[in-house]
């Protein structure tokens, strides 16, 4: 992994020179190379992203974010470029058609087209933020099509909390409705780490989902979902843009920990749209945000410091930063913990996390999450 960054938005030529200079100082590229680009929204509107991608001799994909950190830098209004290069791991990139309709068909299509060249060892996806796109549906389709190949990824993120302006990036172009896909094949053994403060801090009133369709909860306790949320004091005019910070803990059955998702929006018909599909009959807790974000991050860095690998991708839910007094405290804590690590990493804030969890037999099970911090350690040394 080679890493580069720039804070230069308006002078695109200077930004390109800065990125190229940082990459050149770290050595040349190997046989197979791909770039992951994460940036603040303004780098797209200024044309900086397009200029940088055109200057690179390899495929580049990514998305907008609200903060990023590398071993040598940290920032919110920043563009980062992570270059993965290898002689024995291949990278195959693809881009879906718009997912505003026929989303299942189009997700399957881009996976099959991208995987046609060689079977993958790891799937990386970057999802657009769309009200109709349930994160668990994306993961389920890719899990089925690949027959259980690990799926890891993040969601596009931007400052508009109504989820209207985040962009995915592919080949220098920005999209509000398309999903970039990157398949890794060859000599690769990924290792995954995940932690969430919400798993241990769910509280408040519970309700039964009495009717739902896909990722829309229509009624809770036989009341329109929006009316129920209003009844327990969650909705006020001042809080409408901050619904995403209230954990939605969904218990599909009586066993195990809940799935933790977010509320996207309140619909005109009184239903609420969520980040994942919500089964009828589920028990739901809607909670206020609390928890030990920094300790949760340290659980991840503790695992990373003992893991064998050559690079790490770290995605942390943006909602975690909202409850901190300083939004960059989590990134600073991770940088401090990893300052003596043996391999490079990229850390960004995420609009939805995709990461396998390990079952009791140690097998990786693909899963969609919110309010989590996740990491994938890339190892091609075996």
Steps between C-alpha positions, in 0.01 A plus 500: 500500500622844399321803645469860387286797592433863421318791660516697173152539353508795261836454325451167323849501344659546842287219643604262221869586551468447874338157462746388234797620703392313811446178304836526323681544831366161615629298205353364178191298424499122471328288235142565614385834644175670604415821685246575775410869521308654790432872523294790624223596255664825386785311333245363253324826419836675450612237246793387714387136517460477124843653438675267744331187363584594140865535598516149648588195287255266677132465596386715792179474699374647825248737654447820695565501874513742795840416638803284433827402662824340385818436697635845411187717492144558614227735381138563413529709181752264344549274199678169557627253244581145603686298237503122522767339285605135476667238282286211619161661577284621211244782517187513286281811523143555382215749528130421526226663298282746699345328803194723515312212334554130429763513775521126562536419132767767450704399806508141376594619152802707606626221724473237228667721242786590734546143628498349150878532469597306812339380828547760778656451842351828630224735386521873580188710438423868544126555523315816399264650758150442368178468699397193300834321538512271804855418604421144604345436158824602329701271727254213460511513122880508485524222757266281295660575164855444626406199716629656818807693387572767768334836427647817651410861435366840590225742402536843343474782751458877486410789725131498404343284772191447285717275282446684174845601380757225578687377194676186395802539272615288208762600247488863610125536452258543790165324534210526741346164407771258380701244693871444431621143551859377542584129493829367637622166366812291544726462801299687763388416854287782648435524874210699645449693822181668622377673814192698594415690816131457421504124545550559870305823553154439355223634722174697493152376410435201278236453233370226273526557126140422405538576128799565276601486136867467412689771684183694590340454842133577446358442848643437846268375776224547237571874482646675195876475553552878498220541754659242729843665480336834573311353794820391677644850463758433229367726226514878538545755226852565626591130479362407158841537334667294773290185489804306384665535843226301675582127491231271371564166673310226318451159662374266222454222758559426868863389465825691467591866478293743293577633157574873534371719217410865441185693412545671163188713485134544590275452200185696415282194564617469861742214439874524566775386263796319651846398385406130484198276452291466818297175533145514627483356850837642601543664837654845465668726754556864402770640723690817565866501406743409774804280537875481521605589144870534581516170688318338209763636260778371724352151476555522124854635519588234755407234247678676215828522690509122541374412151732383225453707187628765264224763505176585680175665392306652793146640473322663796136603503466878491235484775775395741674834449181698563481402867863597567587847631761520223403308184866419427569341840441149367732549204768649724474208742539250216799684354668506841438129557630406156799734484739207543306256280688306236263573212320804351128564532221729391220604739186677379158584638229284348134522406438127564740216576528161329718246677493126566466374856642168616261228615568249777695283254720788386335534160449851358131590463420806289302769682383862464539736799455853630667675796802273468870532433629231264836405354636268234865399522642398161758222508662347193804354678381140534 
